[in-house]
Structures are given as C-alpha cells and as structure tokens.
C-alpha cells in the first residue's frame, strides 16, 4: 500500500499500473478495467483534452452515472492539471446550465441518458462511440504532468437546500489525508468494494478514491436497486460497501427473512444522513457484518469522525463516533465563539489537512467557512460526551427558539420516528406570537395509519420535554426534497401561510 506521506492521486494509479498491470481496478456489469487500462485511458483522455484546447486549471464537466469513464476523465484531467467538476444528474436542465456556467466548463462528458441536459453551447461528448473516438484519436503529447499538493484535483458542488450550490475545492493534499481512512474502513489491496453512492457526491467519490489508492477493486453500481445490490453483495463476495440510511432501509425491506451469504463483508459503512435507531437495530439483525458510521462534509473531503463496530451498542448508537487521529474537532458557542465542554451543544468546528481551502470563486463564502487558526465551520450543532464521543444534534440554521429555549429539530424527529405509525417526519419552527416559534411536526404516516394530531402529541408527552413537544402536527403524503434527497424544510412552511411572521 502507498504511504500517505508519498501520496499523489496520479502517481498512485500509475504505480499500480506499473507494478500490478493486470489487477482489476474497476468492474461495471460484465466489463472490467485493469490499473494498466485505467492509466492508459487516462493518458488518452489527457491528450484529447489538450487537443481540444483545455489548459491547466480549467474545469471539465461530467454528467453521468457511476461509469468507468468518470475515472478515465478524472485522471486524464489531473495529468494535465485540469479539474473535473462532476454534476448532479438529478438536477433540472436549468440548474445544470447554471453549474456548467459557474465552472466555466467548455467540455462536458455525459452519458446518453443525460446528453440533452447539457447546454448546447458547450462541447458534449456522449459516452459510447462519440466519446471513444475523441479519446482514442492519435496524439503524441506526453501527459505526464503531476500537480503539487496544494493544487486542485476535483471540485464537488454542494447539494444545498437554498440557492445555487457552491463548488468545494478538493486538493491533492486533502486526498492524501483522507487516504489514511482506509484502515479504519477495513479496506486494503485485497478488498472488493461496492461503489453505489453517486460519484457526483463527495461521499461516493471519496469511497472509490480510497479503494483505488489502496489497489482495491471497485464494483461500480450505475443505478441503485436494493434487491440487486443485496444479491450482488453475496454473489460477488463484496468485502466493503458504503450506503446512505435510506438505502439501508430499502435493503433490509427486500432482504426480509432471506438467507443471503454476507460472510465476505468486512464492513458496512453508512453516513450522509441521520439514521433512526429502529433501522439500525434491523440492520444489525439482518446483516452479520461490522457496521461503521461516518460523519463528514463535502468541505472536509468526506469522513472525519467514525463510530466503530464495537461501539454500536446502547446509548452510543445515537453518536457518530470519535474523530480520526489526524482530525481535531471542537464545540463552540455559535454566537460568542467560546469553546464548550462535554454535554454542551454548540457548533462543530473541524481542523485537519482534509479540510477544503474553500469554494471556487466564492471569496465571501470562503471567509465565512474558515475562522482563525484554520478551523472550518460546519454549520452542524452537536456535543461531546465525557468519553469523547461526538453526538450530532442538528443543523444550526434549523434551530428553533421557543419561549427562550433552544430546540433542535433532529432531537424531536429522533423521538417521533419511533412511533410505529410514522414513516417519515420533519420538525420545523413556525412563528408564534406568544412563544416566538412553536415546534411543529410534518408527518408522513404509514399506509393504513389512524394517527391523529392529538394521539401523537399525547404519545410524545412522556418522551419529550414540554418545550420540545410539538404543538402542531400536519400530515402529508411526502416530504419535499432536493435532488440529493435532503428535506427542504423551507418549503414545509407553505402549510402555515396565515401564521404571524
């Protein structure tokens, strides 16, 4: 395995191509790509980019699912100092046009499914014959450029629940620090890693990067299908998989009482969203595999905190774990900046070589992101317990102030979701003349539910303090979400148009 101190993304792939040329790097459906193939194709892409006029520092868009071409273009860009900008194919055509303009990308590699979503004023290279003809044309320029540690390797657009997503800059040095997580995730050169999270997200790409930089084989999953994934975990003898809680829910639902063989699994890593305790218990019952929870942001180049398998018990199931050895985490008062001790909620700040230096061409947002002494503000609220475990309470911007008390919606949501007749729930603050804001629950009931507002409020009485208890409950068919699956809490206020503002 490569030392993190000597790490560079391009060099990592090139070294494996030279040392283990026939080792499979990428598997997708029935096709495979060895490390030698990947390095050679990346060089072909680099030459093609140069022929197309792409220069150092310019952005190239990728609009497609989890295909091998993502990595060809990624490392091809890196070989000439260009930067890949993956795009969320779940966005609208108008949103994508804004992001491509923001990146100033003149070339977008896209699969046929999304080709028409890219603007007509950029060069669209559709994966298949068109892309391959462009990639494979003759060229003599040696794409051997290796950028420095502080140069940008890739940029990811945040999912964002309001406004245009921001492009987070990820450098070679950020990835060198992330690479250390491999051992914590139980990934090594012998691993067979399932890549099911979308590569346009930091989580999906970071997972694949660490595996590739270890010399592991990545099984690319272009489209999530719970039943198919469960089958493939056993059939292919997958050793490691990263999934979001919603995916885990669907996986245990289709698994039922089946007898699938998951004996090869070294770790099921989950993150990207809060997980309910009932779901966590179901996963533990269904999969005989170590569970690892991770917490991180796009701005932290992925996971910075982890809950180990041996900590998945009791009250620790509500924690996200402890920081990695190369990561510092502090809890500070969001208004005074004062450092807070165990048990006290405040904003979570992180300092690590993993942390992004900022946003692409967003100097004001970058200033707000970083504070003195190189600390990064997360916008998340949480606390440490006496043993050093981190607990996430909520997003700072979602905090409700009712009657002078601070209420974090996630705390209330974690209690309400335990009701057997609730499928999903979101909690918001609604303006109130007396209390300032009143705690309000938006509930998606399970099919056939007979749940009412009074029943749920009475059920919550022994489980929630009075100021945390919902004063209103609204039942809806579904919660509004952005293309990345995050609940749009701002849109939930449409149900209260007549409340005082």
C-alpha positions in Angstrom: 0.0 0.0 0.0 1.2 3.5 -0.8 2.3 5.7 2.1 0.1 8.7 2.8 3.2 10.9 3.0 4.2 9.9 -0.5 0.7 10.0 -1.9 -0.4 11.7 -5.1 -3.6 10.6 -7.0 -2.0 10.3 -10.5 1.1 8.7 -9.1 -0.9 6.2 -7.1 -2.7 4.9 -10.2 0.4 4.9 -12.3 2.4 3.0 -9.7 -0.3 0.2 -9.6 -0.4 0.2 -13.4 3.4 -0.5 -13.5 3.6 -2.8 -10.5 0.3 -4.8 -10.9 -0.8 -4.1 -14.5 -3.3 -6.9 -14.6 -5.0 -6.2 -11.3 -8.6 -5.2 -11.9 -9.3 -1.6 -10.8 -12.9 -1.1 -12.0 -15.7 -3.6 -12.6 -19.0 -2.5 -14.1 -21.7 -5.0 -15.2 -19.7 -7.6 -17.3 -16.7 -5.4 -18.1 -13.5 -4.8 -16.3 -10.7 -2.3 -16.4 -7.3 -3.1 -15.0 -5.0 -0.5 -13.5 -2.9 -0.5 -16.6 -6.0 0.0 -18.7 -7.1 2.9 -16.5 -3.8 4.6 -16.6 -3.5 4.3 -20.4 -7.0 5.5 -21.0 -6.4 8.5 -18.7 -3.4 9.4 -20.7 -5.5 9.2 -23.9 -8.1 11.5 -22.3 -5.3 13.9 -21.3 -4.0 14.1 -24.9 -7.6 14.5 -26.2 -8.2 17.4 -23.7 -5.0 19.1 -24.9 -6.1 18.7 -28.5 -9.4 20.3 -27.5 -7.7 23.3 -26.0 -8.2 22.5 -22.4 -5.4 24.1 -20.3 -4.1 23.8 -16.7 -6.7 24.9 -14.1 -9.7 24.7 -16.5 -12.8 22.7 -15.5 -14.3 19.8 -17.4 -17.8 18.6 -16.6 -19.0 15.1 -16.0 -22.7 14.4 -16.2 -23.4 10.7 -15.9 -23.9 7.7 -13.6 -21.2 5.6 -12.0 -19.4 4.5 -15.1 -15.6 3.8 -15.6 -15.4 6.8 -17.9 -15.7 9.0 -14.8 -12.3 7.8 -13.7 -10.8 8.0 -17.1 -11.7 11.7 -17.4 -10.9 12.4 -13.8 -7.3 11.1 -14.0 -7.0 12.4 -17.6 -7.7 15.9 -16.3 -5.3 15.5 -13.4 -2.5 14.5 -15.8 -2.6 18.0 -17.4 -3.6 20.0 -14.4 -7.2 20.4 -15.4 -10.0 19.8 -12.9 -13.1 17.5 -13.1 -16.4 19.0 -12.0 -18.9 16.2 -11.5 -22.6 17.3 -12.0 -25.7 16.0 -10.2 -27.8 14.4 -12.9 -30.9 14.7 -10.7 -30.9 18.5 -11.2 -33.1 20.3 -13.7 -31.7 21.3 -17.0 -31.8 25.0 -15.9 -29.8 24.1 -12.7 -27.2 22.2 -14.7 -26.8 25.1 -17.1 -26.0 27.3 -14.1 -23.5 25.0 -12.7 -21.7 24.4 -16.0 -21.6 28.2 -16.4 -20.3 28.6 -12.9 -17.5 26.1 -13.6 -16.8 27.7 -17.0 -16.6 24.2 -18.5 -16.4 24.1 -22.3 -16.4 20.3 -22.4 -18.9 18.0 -20.7 -18.6 14.3 -20.8 -22.1 12.8 -20.5 -23.9 9.5 -20.9 -26.7 9.2 -23.4 -29.3 9.4 -20.7 -28.4 13.0 -19.8 -26.9 14.3 -23.0 -29.7 16.7 -23.8 -29.4 18.2 -20.3 -26.1 19.8 -21.0 -26.3 23.2 -22.7 -25.9 23.3 -26.5 -23.1 25.9 -26.3 -20.6 23.5 -24.8 -18.9 20.5 -26.3 -20.9 17.4 -25.3 -19.0 14.1 -25.5 -21.5 11.3 -25.1 -20.2 8.1 -23.6 -20.0 5.5 -26.3 -18.7 5.8 -29.8 -18.5 9.6 -29.8 -16.5 9.8 -26.6 -14.3 6.9 -27.6 -13.5 8.3 -31.0 -12.5 11.6 -29.3 -10.5 9.8 -26.6 -8.7 7.4 -28.9 -7.6 9.7 -31.6 -3.8 9.7 -32.2 -1.7 12.1 -30.1 2.0 12.4 -29.2 1.9 14.8 -26.3 3.1 13.2 -23.1 0.5 13.8 -20.4 2.9 13.2 -17.5 2.3 16.4 -15.5 1.9 15.8 -11.8 0.5 18.8 -9.9 1.6 19.9 -6.5 0.0 19.0 -3.1 -2.0 22.3 -2.9 -3.4 22.2 -6.4 -7.0 21.3 -7.1 -7.7 17.7 -8.0 -11.5 17.8 -8.3 -14.4 20.1 -7.3 -17.7 19.0 -5.9 -20.9 21.0 -5.9 -22.7 21.0 -2.5 -26.2 19.7 -2.5 -27.6 22.9 -0.9 -31.2 23.4 0.2 -31.3 27.0 -0.8 -29.6 28.9 -3.6 -27.1 27.8 -6.2 -24.8 25.0 -4.9 -21.2 26.1 -4.2 -18.2 24.3 -5.7 -15.9 22.9 -3.0 -12.2 22.7 -3.9 -10.5 19.4 -3.1 -6.7 19.3 -3.4 -4.2 16.5 -3.7 -3.2 17.2 -0.1 -6.8 16.8 1.1 -6.9 13.3 -0.5 -3.6 12.4 1.0 -5.1 12.8 4.4 -8.4 11.1 3.5 -6.3 8.1 2.3 -5.4 7.3 5.9 -9.1 6.3 6.5 -8.6 3.1 4.5 -7.5 1.0 7.5 -10.4 2.5 9.6 -12.9 1.4 6.9 -11.2 -2.1 6.7 -10.3 -1.5 3.1 -7.0 -2.8 1.6 -5.5 -4.1 -1.6 -7.5 -7.3 -1.3 -10.8 -5.6 -1.0 -13.7 -5.8 -3.4 -15.6 -2.6 -2.8 -19.1 -1.8 -4.0 -19.5 1.8 -5.2 -23.2 2.5 -5.1 -23.3 6.1 -3.8 -23.3 8.6 -6.8 -19.9 9.8 -7.8 -21.1 13.4 -8.1 -21.2 13.4 -4.3 -18.1 13.6 -2.2 -19.2 10.5 -0.3 -19.4 8.2 -3.3 -16.2 9.5 -4.9 -14.2 9.6 -1.6 -15.1 6.0 -1.0 -14.0 5.0 -4.5 -10.8 7.0 -4.3 -9.6 5.4 -1.1 -10.3 2.0 -2.5 -8.4 2.7 -5.8 -5.5 4.3 -4.0 -5.2 1.0 -1.9 -5.1 -1.0 -5.1 -8.6 -2.5 -4.4 -11.2 -3.4 -7.0 -14.2 -1.1 -7.3 -17.6 -2.6 -8.4 -19.4 0.3 -9.9 -23.2 0.4 -9.5 -24.7 2.8 -12.0 -28.2 2.8 -10.5 -29.2 1.8 -7.0 -31.6 -1.2 -6.8 -31.9 -2.6 -3.3 -32.7 -6.2 -4.4 -30.0 -6.3 -6.9 -27.4 -4.8 -4.5 -28.3 -7.4 -1.8 -27.8 -10.2 -4.3 -24.5 -8.8 -5.6 -23.1 -8.4 -2.1 -23.3 -12.1 -1.7 -22.8 -13.3 -5.3 -19.6 -11.2 -5.9 -18.3 -11.7 -2.3 -18.1 -7.9 -1.8 -16.0 -7.0 1.2 -17.0 -3.4 1.8 -19.9 -1.2 0.9 -20.9 2.4 1.7 -24.6 3.3 1.7 -27.0 6.0 3.0 -29.6 5.2 5.7 -32.4 5.4 3.1 -30.6 2.7 1.1 -30.2 0.5 4.2 -33.9 0.8 4.8 -34.7 -0.5 1.3 -32.1 -3.2 1.6 -33.5 -4.7 4.8 -37.0 -4.4 3.4 -36.2 -6.6 0.4 -34.0 -8.9 2.4 -36.8 -10.0 4.7 -36.1 -13.4 6.0 -33.8 -14.4 3.2 -30.7 -16.5 3.7 -28.2 -14.5 1.7 -24.5 -15.1 2.4 -22.7 -11.9 3.5 -19.7 -13.7 5.1 -17.2 -11.8 2.9 -18.3 -8.4 4.2 -15.7 -6.7 6.3 -17.7 -3.5 6.8 -21.0 -1.8 6.0 -20.2 1.9 6.2 -23.1 4.3 6.4 -23.5 8.0 6.6 -24.7 11.1 4.7 -27.9 11.5 6.7 -29.2 10.7 10.2 -30.2 7.1 10.9 -33.1 6.1 13.2 -32.4 3.6 16.0 -35.2 1.2 14.8 -33.5 1.0 11.4 -30.1 0.5 13.0 -31.4 -2.4 15.0 -33.0 -4.0 11.9 -29.7 -3.8 10.0 -27.8 -5.4 12.9 -30.3 -8.3 12.8 -30.2 -8.7 9.0 -26.5 -8.4 8.3 -23.8 -10.4 10.1 -21.2 -7.7 9.3 -19.4 -5.0 11.1 -21.2 -1.6 11.0 -19.3 1.6 10.7 -20.9 5.0 10.9 -19.1 8.0 9.4 -19.7 11.8 9.6 -18.2 14.4 7.4 -18.9 17.1 4.8 -18.0 17.9 1.3 -15.9 20.7 2.8 -14.0 18.1 4.9 -13.2 15.9 1.9 -15.5 13.2 3.3 -15.5 11.4 6.7 -13.7 12.9 9.7 -15.5 11.1 12.5 -16.3 7.4 12.9 -18.3 5.1 15.1 -16.5 1.8 15.2 -18.3 -1.6 15.1 -17.6 -2.3 18.7 -19.3 0.9 19.7 -22.6 0.0 18.1 -24.5 -0.6 21.3 -26.5 1.2 24.0 -26.5 5.0 24.1 -23.6 5.1 21.7 -25.9 4.2 18.8 -27.0 7.8 18.9 -23.4 9.0 18.5 -21.4 9.5 15.3 -18.2 8.4 16.9 -14.7 9.8 17.5 -12.5 12.0 15.3 -9.8 10.2 13.3 -6.3 10.7 14.8 -5.4 13.4 12.2 -8.6 15.3 12.8 -9.3 17.9 15.5 -12.9 18.7 16.5 -14.1 21.4 18.8 -17.6 22.5 20.0 -18.0 26.3 20.2 -20.8 28.7 21.1 -22.1 29.8 17.7 -22.5 33.4 18.9 -19.5 34.0 21.2 -17.0 31.5 19.8 -16.3 30.2 23.3 -15.1 26.6 23.4 -17.7 24.4 25.2 -17.2 21.4 27.4 -18.7 17.9 27.4 -22.5 17.7 27.3 -23.0 21.3 26.0 -24.4 21.8 22.5 -22.7 24.2 20.1 -21.4 24.5 16.6 -19.0 21.8 15.4 -15.6 23.1 14.1 -13.0 20.9 12.4 -9.3 21.3 11.8 -7.5 18.8 9.6 -5.4 18.5 6.4 -8.6 17.0 4.9 -10.4 20.3 5.1 -11.0 22.2 1.8 -9.3 25.5 1.4 -12.6 27.0 0.3 -15.1 27.5 -2.6 -14.4 28.0 -6.3 -14.6 31.8 -6.9 -16.7 32.4 -3.8 -14.4 34.5 -1.6 -17.1 35.8 0.8 -18.4 32.3 1.4 -14.9 31.0 1.9 -14.2 33.7 4.6 -17.4 32.6 6.4 -16.4 28.9 6.1 -12.9 29.4 7.7 -12.2 31.0 11.1 -9.0 31.9 12.9 -6.2 29.3 13.2 -7.5 27.3 10.2 -10.7 26.0 11.8 -13.6 25.1 9.5 -17.2 25.9 10.5 -19.6 23.0 9.7 -22.9 24.7 10.5 -23.8 21.5 12.4 -24.7 21.5 16.1 -23.6 18.8 18.5 -21.7 17.9 21.7 -19.1 15.6 23.1 -19.8 13.2 25.9 -17.4 12.7 28.8 -15.7 9.8 26.9 -15.1 11.9 23.8 -17.9 10.6 21.5 -19.5 13.2 19.2 -23.2 13.5 19.0 -24.9 15.5 16.2 -27.9 17.5 17.3 -29.0 19.4 14.2 -28.1 22.0 11.6 -27.5 25.4 13.2 -29.8 27.1 10.8 -32.7 24.8 11.7 -32.6 25.6 15.4 -36.0 26.6 16.9 -36.2 29.2 19.7 -39.4 28.8 21.6 -40.1 30.6 24.8 -36.4 31.3 25.2 -35.4 27.6 24.9 -33.3 26.3 22.0 -34.9 23.2 20.4 -33.0 21.2 17.7 -35.5 19.6 15.3 -33.4 16.4 14.9 -33.8 15.7 18.6 -37.6 15.8 18.3 -37.5 13.9 15.0 -35.5 11.0 16.6 -38.2 10.5 19.1 -41.2 10.9 16.8 -39.9 8.5 14.2 -40.1 5.7 16.8 -43.9 5.8 16.6 -44.9 2.7 14.8 -47.4 4.5 12.5 -44.9 7.1 11.3 -43.0 6.6 8.0 -41.1 9.9 7.9 -41.2 13.1 9.9 -39.7 16.6 9.8 -39.8 19.2 12.5 -39.8 23.0 11.9 -40.4 26.1 13.9 -43.5 28.1 12.9 -43.8 31.8 14.0 -45.9 32.2 17.2 -47.0 35.5 18.8 -46.5 34.1 22.3 -43.6 31.7 22.1 -41.7 33.3 19.2 -41.7 29.9 17.4 -43.8 26.8 18.0 -42.5 23.3 17.5 -44.4 21.8 14.5 -44.2 18.2 13.1 -44.8 17.4 9.5 -45.6 13.7 9.4 -45.8 11.1 6.6 -47.9 8.3 8.1 -47.6 4.7 7.2 -50.2 3.2 5.0 -53.4 2.4 6.9 -52.4 4.6 9.8 -55.1 6.1 12.0 -52.8 8.5 13.6 -54.2 12.0 14.6 -52.6 15.1 15.9 -53.9 14.6 19.4 -52.8 10.9 19.5 -49.3 11.8 18.5 -49.0 14.8 20.9 -50.3 12.7 23.8 -47.9 9.9 22.8 -45.0 12.3 22.9 -45.8 13.7 26.4 -43.7 11.2 28.5 -41.0 11.1 25.8 -40.3 14.8 25.2 -39.9 17.8 27.5 -42.8 20.3 27.2 -40.9 22.9 25.3 -39.7 20.3 22.8 -43.1 18.7 22.3 -44.9 19.5 19.0 -47.8 22.0 19.4 -49.0 21.3 15.9 -48.9 18.2 13.7 -49.6 18.2 9.9 -50.0 15.0 7.9 -48.7 14.9 4.3 -48.2 12.3 1.6 -44.5 13.0 1.2 -41.8 15.4 2.3 -40.3 17.9 -0.3 -36.7 17.0 -1.1 -33.9 18.5 -3.2 -32.2 16.4 -5.9 -29.8 15.0 -3.3 -32.6 13.7 -1.1 -32.3 16.4 1.7 -35.6 17.6 3.1 -36.4 21.2 2.0 -37.6 22.5 5.4 -38.2 25.9 4.0 -40.9 24.5 1.7 -42.7 22.9 4.7 -43.7 26.4 5.8 -46.2 26.5 2.9 -48.6 24.7 5.3 -48.7 27.8 7.6 -49.4 30.8 5.3 -51.5 32.6 7.9 -49.2 32.4 10.8 -47.6 35.6 12.0 -44.2 36.4 10.6 
